[in-house]
Amino acid sequence: MASPKAAIANSLDANAWLASALGRACYQLRLGTPLGEDDQTGRLMRALASDSVFIDAKLPVNRLDLTGDLEVHGFRLIDTNLRLARPARPQEARSIPGVTVRPAEPPDRFGVESLARRSFQSSRFHADPQIASDKADDIKARWAGNFFKGARGDHMMVAETAGVVVGFLQVLAPGGGLLVIDLIAVAASHRGLGIATAMIAAAENDCGAPSQLSVGTQLANTASIALYQRDGFQVDDAQYVFHFHGTRSRP
């Protein structure tokens, strides 16, 4: 597992994109030290607490000194996120009868968004009982759709059969030879055929010349973890994910 990182400064930053999806003000809390009475970030968060806001925070699992601080301030543990990684290994294209894996094109947008809308029931948004399922579905559809707007993702591979999108892989290329799997989905009717692995292989071959692959998934998503481990990925890091809903957001 990755070594502990140096403590970061506390900050509370607005997330305009998520706010547009949830229909209320959204913020991301970065926490490196406890939220003391004199902490400016803590004061801002407490000022927002009575409003209809959503705040998320991620903590390395070795920062148990801070998890209690979040819980005292009304945050709820929603998810444990695992980061897995492996060296890239250019490989031959994988052939699946009746399925074509290729780079995404603008006409694929509807099929990709539709698939994303129904494919992520294990996400942290779906795990949060205070976020309606249709809202959580919409977040993932918008997330994938942002690729076609040039707003998120550097590459996307799709798998299609008979002109229908049955899988997609959205990746980020932040530099330094790293390729990050941002979103991946395969239609329920086509799982077990090796489509996810074929899309990953295609990305390694066609999305630059990566030296390292990285992906995040939920601890509860055992099927996803097994898929990545079969493909040679190993756990590299883990984070707790907390959500906070202002008092006007709560049932």
C-alpha positions in Angstrom: 0.0 0.0 0.0 1.2 3.5 -0.7 3.2 5.2 2.0 1.4 8.0 4.1 1.4 11.4 2.5 2.3 14.6 4.2 -0.6 16.4 5.9 -2.5 18.7 3.6 -3.9 22.1 4.6 -7.7 22.1 5.4 -9.8 23.5 2.6 -13.5 23.6 1.5 -14.0 24.0 -2.2 -17.2 24.4 -4.2 -18.0 21.7 -6.7 -20.2 23.5 -9.3 -20.5 20.4 -11.5 -21.9 18.2 -8.7 -24.1 21.0 -7.6 -25.7 21.1 -11.0 -26.4 17.4 -10.8 -27.8 17.3 -7.2 -29.6 20.7 -7.4 -28.0 22.1 -4.3 -24.7 23.6 -3.2 -21.9 21.1 -3.1 -18.4 21.2 -1.6 -15.4 19.0 -1.2 -13.6 19.1 2.2 -9.9 18.4 2.2 -8.8 17.6 5.7 -5.2 17.4 7.0 -5.7 18.5 10.6 -8.6 18.5 13.1 -11.3 21.2 12.6 -10.5 23.3 15.6 -12.6 26.2 16.8 -10.1 28.6 15.3 -9.8 26.8 12.0 -11.2 28.9 9.1 -12.4 25.9 7.1 -14.2 24.5 10.2 -15.9 27.9 10.7 -17.1 28.0 7.1 -18.3 24.4 7.3 -20.3 25.1 10.5 -21.8 28.2 8.9 -23.1 26.0 6.0 -24.3 23.1 8.2 -27.9 24.4 8.6 -28.3 25.0 4.8 -29.3 22.6 2.1 -25.7 21.6 1.2 -23.8 18.5 0.4 -20.1 18.0 1.4 -17.9 15.1 0.7 -14.5 14.2 2.2 -11.9 11.5 1.6 -9.4 10.3 4.2 -6.6 7.8 3.9 -7.5 4.8 6.0 -4.5 5.4 8.2 -5.8 8.8 9.4 -8.1 7.4 12.1 -7.2 10.6 14.1 -9.4 12.5 11.7 -12.4 10.1 11.1 -13.8 10.9 14.6 -13.5 14.6 13.9 -15.7 14.2 10.8 -18.3 12.1 12.6 -18.5 14.7 15.4 -19.3 17.3 12.7 -22.1 15.2 11.2 -20.3 13.3 8.4 -21.3 9.7 7.7 -19.0 7.0 6.4 -20.4 6.0 3.0 -17.7 4.0 1.2 -14.2 2.7 1.3 -12.5 3.4 -2.0 -9.6 1.1 -3.2 -7.0 2.3 -5.6 -5.5 -0.5 -7.7 -2.5 -0.2 -10.1 -0.3 -2.3 -12.4 2.4 -1.6 -15.0 1.1 -1.2 -18.5 1.7 -4.0 -20.9 1.0 -3.5 -24.6 -0.8 -6.5 -25.8 -2.6 -7.9 -28.8 -6.2 -6.8 -29.4 -8.6 -9.2 -27.9 -11.3 -10.6 -30.2 -14.8 -11.3 -28.9 -17.2 -12.7 -31.5 -19.8 -10.2 -32.5 -18.3 -7.4 -30.5 -16.2 -4.5 -31.8 -14.0 -2.5 -29.5 -13.0 1.0 -30.8 -12.6 4.6 -29.9 -15.8 6.5 -29.0 -17.4 8.8 -31.6 -19.9 11.6 -31.1 -22.9 9.4 -32.2 -22.1 7.1 -29.3 -23.1 9.6 -26.7 -26.7 8.5 -26.2 -25.7 4.8 -25.8 -22.9 5.6 -23.4 -25.1 7.8 -21.2 -27.9 5.3 -21.2 -25.5 2.5 -20.2 -23.9 4.7 -17.5 -27.3 5.5 -16.1 -28.0 1.9 -15.3 -24.6 0.5 -14.5 -23.3 1.9 -11.2 -25.5 0.7 -8.4 -22.4 0.3 -6.1 -21.2 3.9 -6.4 -20.9 6.1 -3.3 -23.9 8.2 -4.5 -26.1 5.1 -4.7 -24.9 4.0 -1.3 -26.0 7.2 0.3 -29.6 6.9 1.5 -30.1 10.6 1.3 -29.5 10.7 -2.4 -32.4 9.4 -4.5 -31.5 6.6 -6.9 -32.5 8.5 -10.0 -30.2 11.4 -8.9 -27.3 8.9 -8.4 -28.0 7.4 -11.9 -28.1 10.9 -13.4 -24.7 11.8 -11.9 -23.1 8.8 -13.6 -24.8 9.5 -16.9 -23.7 13.2 -16.8 -20.2 12.0 -15.8 -19.9 9.8 -18.9 -21.6 12.3 -21.1 -19.0 15.0 -20.2 -16.5 13.2 -22.4 -18.4 14.1 -25.5 -18.5 17.8 -24.3 -14.7 17.8 -23.8 -15.3 18.4 -20.1 -13.9 15.2 -18.6 -11.8 12.3 -19.9 -8.9 12.2 -22.4 -9.9 9.0 -24.1 -12.9 6.7 -24.4 -13.2 3.2 -25.8 -16.6 1.6 -26.6 -17.7 -1.9 -27.2 -20.6 -2.3 -29.6 -22.6 -5.2 -31.1 -25.0 -4.8 -33.9 -24.6 -1.0 -33.6 -25.6 -1.0 -29.9 -23.1 0.2 -27.2 -22.7 -2.6 -24.7 -19.6 -1.3 -22.9 -17.5 1.8 -22.5 -14.2 2.8 -20.8 -13.4 6.4 -20.0 -9.8 7.2 -19.1 -7.8 10.1 -17.9 -4.2 10.7 -19.0 -2.8 13.1 -16.4 0.8 12.7 -17.6 3.9 11.0 -16.5 2.9 7.8 -18.3 -0.1 7.3 -16.1 -3.4 6.1 -17.5 -6.4 6.3 -15.1 -9.6 4.3 -15.6 -12.2 6.9 -14.7 -15.4 4.9 -15.5 -16.0 1.5 -17.0 -19.3 -0.3 -17.6 -20.5 -3.3 -19.5 -24.2 -4.1 -20.1 -25.6 -6.8 -17.9 -26.6 -8.8 -21.0 -22.9 -8.9 -22.1 -21.0 -9.5 -18.9 -18.7 -12.5 -18.6 -17.5 -12.3 -22.2 -14.2 -10.4 -21.5 -15.4 -7.1 -22.8 -14.1 -5.0 -19.9 -10.6 -6.6 -20.2 -10.7 -6.1 -24.0 -11.4 -2.4 -23.5 -8.6 -2.0 -21.0 -6.2 -3.8 -23.4 -7.4 -1.5 -26.3 -6.8 1.6 -24.1 -3.2 0.4 -23.4 -2.6 0.0 -27.1 -4.3 3.1 -28.4 -4.2 5.8 -25.7 -0.7 7.0 -25.9 2.1 4.9 -24.5 1.3 4.5 -20.8 3.7 2.9 -18.4 1.2 2.6 -15.5 -2.5 1.9 -15.1 -4.6 3.0 -12.1 -8.2 2.5 -11.2 -10.5 3.2 -8.2 -13.4 1.0 -7.1 -15.5 0.4 -4.0 -14.6 -2.1 -1.4 -18.2 -3.4 -1.6 -17.9 -4.0 -5.3 -16.3 -7.4 -5.1 -17.0 -8.3 -8.7 -15.0 -5.2 -9.9 -12.1 -6.0 -7.6 -11.9 -9.6 -8.8 -11.9 -8.3 -12.4 -9.0 -6.0 -11.8 -7.0 -8.6 -9.8 -7.4 -11.2 -12.6 -5.9 -8.5 -14.9 -2.9 -8.1 -12.7 -3.9 -5.0 -10.7 -2.9 -4.9 -7.0 -4.3 -2.7 -4.2 -2.1 0.4 -4.0 -4.1 2.7 -1.6 -7.4 3.0 0.3 -9.5 5.9 1.4 -12.6 6.3 3.5 -15.3 8.4 1.8 -17.6 10.5 4.0 -20.7 12.5 3.1 -22.4 15.4 4.9 -25.9 16.7 4.3 -26.9 20.1 5.7 -29.9 20.0 8.1 -32.2 21.3 5.4 -31.1 18.4 3.1 -32.0 15.7 5.6 -35.3 13.8 5.7 
